[in-house]
Every structure is written in structure tokens, then in C-alpha cells.
Amino acid sequence: GEAPVIAHNAAFDAAVVHAECARTVVSRSRLPLYCSLRVARAVLRRGTDVPSHALGALARWASVEAPEAHRALADCLTLAGVLRELLRRSGRTLEDLHGPAGRL
């Protein structure tokens, strides 16, 4: 549909998303793209707040269970929990922290 895409390190994942959009009827040029890594870097300092901005480290910081790292559904659920906690603790919106969405 028209829902935004949120990916951790979106620059890396964009190639995969582009390939899947090309394979389906989804127009990649119309989908907003947000990078949760960018959001995490805006909220948390590496070394002070978290040891790294990797999704697993952020999951530990946010107390989000991440049972199967690098499995699509598990990573999506982990990312949702981490992003929710980043927004909650910062008191800011996704757009405030990220800036304008990119486009796929």
C-alpha cells in the first residue's frame, strides 16, 4: 500500500526493498522511507547511552525481546518496539527526529 517503510540502516536495505518493489505492483517512487538508525543516532549517543546503534544493542536498551536476530518477522517486531521506545523516551515525533522521509 502507501504505508511508510521503516528500516534499520535504510541505505543498506533500500536495494532489497527496490528489488521487491520491482517484483510486485508497489511503486517504489511513492513510498516514504525512514531510517531507524538515523533516529537512534539522534536520540542516543554511542558509547554513553548505548554501546552501539546496532538493532540488537538498541533492543537491549529498550528492553525489547529480540529472539531471532536477522529473521525478517523477528527483526520487524524488534524494530517496532525499539522505535516506539525511542519516540516515547525522546518525546518527539518520527519526523522531528528523522527529518523528511526519503522516497523509494
N, C-alpha and C positions, 0 to 999 in steps of 0.2 A: 504494500500500500504506500501511503505517503508518510508513514511514521519516520521520525529521525533515526539514523543509525548511530549508535554509540559504540566505540571500540577502544580498547586499551592499546595505546600506541597505534592510532588510526593510520598513520603513514605506512606502517608495515602491513596492516590488514587491508588497506584500500585495494591492493592488487587482487586479493581474493574476492573482495566484495564486487569489484568491477567484473571479474570473470563470471561470478554468479549472476549479476545483473544482466550481463550479455547473454547468458544461457536462458534466462527467464524473460518475462514480459515487463519487468520493472525497469523504468528509465533511470539510469544512474545519474543523469544530469539534474534530476529534480529532487533527489533525496538529500536532506540536510545531514551533515556528518559532524559529529562531536568526538573529541578525543579525551577520554577519561584520564589519560596520563597527563595531559596538559592541565586538566582540572586539579589533579592530585598535586602537581608541582606548584599550582597557585595557592593551595591550602597548606601543604605540608613541606617542611624543609627536610631534605635528605640529610641523614647524619644526626639531626637534632630531634625531629619528630618521628621519623621512620628511618630504618637502616637503608632502605631503597624505595623506589617508586614502582617496583615490580608488583604485579597483581597479588601474588602470594603474601608479600610483606604488607601490602595495604589491607588485605583480608584479615591478617593478624591484628593490625592496628584497629580495624573497625569491628573486631570480634565477629567476623562473618566466617562461617564454616565453609571451607573450600576442600571438599573431599577428593575430587578427581581433577587435579590441575591439567590443563591442556586438553580437556574434553569439552566439546562445544557447549552443551547444555550447562554443565557444571560451571564453566567459565562465565557464561551469560548470567547465571544466577549469582555467582560471586561478584561479578562486576555490578550488578544491580544493587546488591547490598552495600558494596563499597561506595558507589556513587551516592546512594541515599544517605549514607553516613557522612560523606564529605559535604554534601549540601546542608544536612542538618547541623553539623558542628560549625560550619562556616557562617550559617545564617544567610547565605547568598543564593542566587539562582544560578542555574547552569549557564545561562547567557552571560551573567555578570562575571563568572569565573573563567569562562572559555572565550568569550567574545563571540562574534558572529559565527554561525555554523559554516563549515566548508560545504562543498557540494560534491556528490558522487557523480 
